[in-house]
Each structure stands twice: as structure tokens, then as C-alpha cells.
């Protein structure tokens, strides 16, 4: 049973929400809008800030992980501050400008938002201007029309948006005081306080069929210190999908086992980490763990013997903290993965590169001439963990070595290290295996192929791992699942979340959109990839699931956020459950199903990324007569609702808007 203090925090979470639940502009951490929600249904479009090159030779548009931003919310308004630099492609054209910007998005009523934009050019800039940009999905607006208010002659008052045959189509270039985009089932109205430059086009050279709308803010060739502001009012209307949905599970085809939620425990903030870790370990069921090996601090000098020094009591405090963290997690019965981010200078080629500076390429390769010394150093760390702390590391990896955060490897080098280090650790009577992949996101499946073809490397692979930062298609997830099955080891998501740059604007962690998209991604990964565990990044103060106590500038009491409740609810999946196939006959919902067949317990997780609707769940075993139901959204933290009766394998239940719902069968003996 939860403690009285824990129940008080539940009530605090339920009453503290300041974000409108059913009508709101959806602002991402990097400042772009995904659209506006009405009754939970997202009327989607995408906005951004654009800086255009002279002669329209290209443009830089704000996007995920592309610029430096801050994010703050005050009531119904979100303010994002930017420092925008040219993309790599634009830099190659010789551009060297920097642009500062501020955008405030205010929820101004159902389906409405006001966007105030300010551009400032710190120096003279050779650019064609700064623009507020709207991208309209071709699936809704291509073939529609745009009405132009106050269009400067010779522009017409209405223009057709039928797709053209050219690689780049320009539909409109004028000055106007307002636009209304119309199509069957969807309308977006954009009005301005004063006439602005308007350009509407598409660009199919890069496979982009969506409509691009550029609204002028900063004029061409701004002088140093020049500032320009504009205000835009958006109003989105359209058909809302509230149709009933049918979900079907197949309990006769169990897939891979799901152990439950895991976590990363890389100690980076000694002042705040302790209380957050304590809270999470006390209140979440955590089944897998990943900790850091501070290799640079373990073995800084090539001519030293780090294992001998450690046995003599000479250990860097950060190394001690990492090992003690591993012991604590191991004592709780978790397999512990050890990963290294950095390498000693003696172990790499070249001067150390700053991975966060987005240099090309990032990170440094290991020095192949020092490989014997590298193997001894890494293995010594594992031996000391075993001798001193009683922890036999389950697996070892270099973090995101496909990208170079901070050790960089080729696929061949990755396979060779697995083979050599795996064999060397085995020769020292360690059962530690190697983690295959542990990639920066799911897309570089190429990185694991050499090892999959190497029988000697396969012997030392304990699991396959990718990180979930940049999303993943069903096809990519299937490739990871099949790679793990091919060599008969588990699949892990070594780092779970959605935005690797979010530490820069940590207030985003309390936004409904962040929580919703994170749990939606996890549910999709579970349904398709069928991992053994998803290891949350992190269960420390970094990317925290908690608020307060100084986290993200919040000085209130330490308390769970919507993200915490989402993961606690996900962690309620029965132990020893197998993934089950599940289908949904409507868009906007993501589902994953599990069955503990031996004990007759089943669970279904449902993310409704839209409006409220009724759901019918079919395919439940005949022995299931009743389901317990929990819901997490902006108002409720894993709140239990009325039980759902099951008749002949079928259950009917309400799905609230933009919520995460979990159903778990009640054992027949307790009905």
C-alpha cells in the first residue's frame, strides 16, 4: 500500500495541473507547434522559424536538436528563446550568420492560438529575411484553396492549392493581411495585425509534398542589432475523430517476454540525484539498470595499473559513486549494464573531441595499437566491481559509439571489440557479456551487421540494444526485433525517451505533449519491437520524472509528474508476461498487450492520442471475466476507475481524450 505521504503527492499532482487538457496549441521543446488540439483531437500543422538565404538558395528552419533554445510556461503562454545558426548544408554555402529569436505562443481559446515572434540580428547578416513558417500536411490541404485578405495586386483573392508537376511549385507571393486555408474537413485561418510578405510553395526536390507558408518578420540584409516583431493569430477547425474503436488481441500467439521498466542511473548531479533516485526506487518497480563507467577517471595514466591502485584504496570518488550505485541496484535483483561515455586520452586517436559541440565527425576512435592495454583496463574495472562490491556486470558497452558519444567505432571495430573484450573477460572468469549496438537511436541498424555475421563475436553478445531518441518506424523496429531473435538474445532499449536535447529546456518535462508522446513511443516499441525492457533515461535528476526540490528551477515539494505516473502504470505489467499481437481499427491510438499465460493474467496498454471515444476490446481468453482499469492524463496519476466486465472475451470501455489507459485482468479466483 502507498504511504500517506505518497497519497498526498498523488492529490497534489491531480490538483496542480495548469495546462489546458482539451484545447491547446501543442508547442514542442524546440518551439515548433505540432498543431492545435480541440477536445483532444490534434488538428495538425507544423510551425517553425526560418532564416532564408539570399536568392532563396536555401533556408534554415528550427527543428528538433538543431538550435539552442530555452522553454518556459506561464499559465496559458509558452515562451521559447532561440539562438539559430545555419544548418550544415547552408554553412557549406558559406553562410556564417547567427540569429536570435523569441516566440511566445498563447492559448487564446478553443482551436485558437496567438504567436508573437521577434527576430534580432546580432550582426550584419547576408540573408533574404527571417520568417514565421507554417507547414500544412499535403494529406489534408493539397488540392484545397487559400483565400487571401488584403492581397496586393495582381494577386487573386483566392488561389487553388492543387499539386503541381514541377519539382518546386510556388502558388503565391504577395503582401496580405490574412489567409484562410480550406479543404474538405479542415480549415486554418491565419490573421496578422498588419500586412506581411506571404509566400506559399511546395518543394518536391527533397520529397516534401507538404505546403510551405512563409510569413515575413525580419527584412532582408538586417543590420547589426536590428529587431523585428510580428503577431499571428491562428484558428484551426475541422472534423474531430470520435468514432468508436475496436481492439483485438490474440492470446494464442505469445511473443517475447517483457521483464518491465528499467532505468539509467548515471550520476551527474550529486546534489539532486540522491533524493530522486531514492523516490524512484521506492515507488517504481525497476527490473533492469544501466550505470556509467567513468573510464577516464578510473585509468587516466597509461603507465599506471588501475586495478592495483584500486585494490590499494586509490579510487576516484566518481568511480566509487558509480560502483556503489551498481551495488545498490544489484542488491535489488537487477541485471546491471555498465557503459562508458569517455575514454582516457592515452586510449584514443587524436585530441579529445567534444561530442556535444556537434563536430563532424564526433568523438574519437580507440587506438588499435593500445588494444591490449584497453582490454586490461576495462576488464580490471569489472574485476574490481566484483571483488569490492559483489557485482558481476551483466553487460558492457560504449555509449552510442555509432555516433561518437564519446568513443566512435565503425561496424567492423564494434564487432572486433565485442570479440576481443568478450573473450578477454571470459579468460578472467567474468560472466560479463557485451551489449551489441547501444546505438544513438534506432536508425543505424547497419552498425550491428558485422557482429551479427561473426560467430566468434556472437558468443559474447548478451543482448541487442538501441536508444529511442529520434523515433523509429515499424520497419526499423522489426529489424531490431529480428536481429535479437536471430542470435537468441534479448532486445533492450538502452536509453528510453524522445528528445535528446531536452536537458537544455527542462520545463518541457512537465508538458502534457512530452508525457503523451513518450508513452506513445514506448507502447509502439513494446508492440512491435518486443524488448525485454525499456531503460528510462534517467531515473536520476537528469530528465527527471519528478518535479520540485530545485529540479528545473521548481522549488516546490518533490512530487511525481505525469511522466512518472505513465511509467509506473507501464511498470504494472504482470511479471513474466509475453508480448501478444494486438490490432486497432482506427488511427490515433497505440496499443500493446501482454499475457502471463501460466497465471492467467493479461494486460493491455492503450494510448489515446485524440478525442474521447468508446473502445471495444476483443480476443480475451474465456477465463477472463473482469478487468481493472487505470488512467493517467493531466488530471489523474494512475487513477483506478470502475472495473470493466468481460463477456465472452469482449469488454467495452470509455477512452478519455489524450490519456494513457491500462487494463489488467482480475484473476478468476478473485472475481
Buried (B, 14 or more C-beta within 10 A) or exposed (E): EEEEEEEEBBEBBBEBBEBBBBBBBBBBBBBBBBBBBBBBBBBBBBBBBBBBBBEBEBBBBBBBBBBBBBBBBEEBBBBBBBEBBBBEEBEEEEBEBEBBBBBBBBBBEBBBBBBBBBBBBBEEBEBBBBBBBBBBBBEBBBEBBBBBBBBBEEBEEEBEBEEBEEEBBBBBEBBBBBBBBBBEEBBBBBBBEEBBBBBBBBBBEEEEEBBBBBBBBBBBBBEEEBEBEBBBBBBBBBEBBBEEBBBBBBBEEBBBBBBBBBBBBBBEBEEBBEBBBEBBBEBBBBBBBBBBBBBBBBBEEEEEBBBEBBBEEEBBEBBBBBBBBBBBBBEEEBBBBBBBBBBBBBBBEEEBBEBEEEEEEBBBBBBEEBBEBBBBBBBBBBBBBBEBBEBBBBBBBBBBBBBBBBBBBEBEBBBBBBBBBBBBBBEBEBEBBBBBBBBBBBBBBEBBBBBBEBEBBBBBBBBBBBBBBBBBEEEBBBBBBEBBBEBEBBBBBBBBBBBBBBBBBBBBBBBBBBBBBBBBBBBBBBBBBBBBBBBBBBBBBBBBBBBBBBBBEBEEEBBBBBBBBBBBBBBBBBEBBBBBBBBBEBEBBBBBBBBBBEEBBBBBBBBBBBBBBEBBBBBBBEEBBBBBBBBBBBBBBBBEBEBBEBEEBBBBBBBBBBBBBBBBBBBEEEE
